[in-house]
Amino acid sequence: MRDRIRRARAWWAELQKQRRRRGWTLPFDLGSSATRMVAVLLLFLVGLAGLFTWSLRSLDPVATGRDTSLGEVIRQASAGQVGAVTLHDRDHRMTGRLKSGQ
């Protein structure tokens, strides 16, 4: 087992030497703890941005339609034109349909 590890390390070291000879190097050291910390922080930042976007999406209105005042809804309800109305308590909206289909 130790021999396999030794050969794998030698193979990796030779691969790195060839890579450096060709002139292709990374601008940062992947083995340093500072680089790993920056990578973790960037990953955390991406996660927070995704969570923020998702939370903003959940705050969108329940339904689309036209804005109507409460007085207008009450007037149409007393005239018998309202088919159904739902009061959404958390976002302070009402959605409904008139009997005419609007």
Helices and strands as residue ranges (DSSP letters): H 2-22, H 33-58, H 70-78, E 82-88, E 93-98
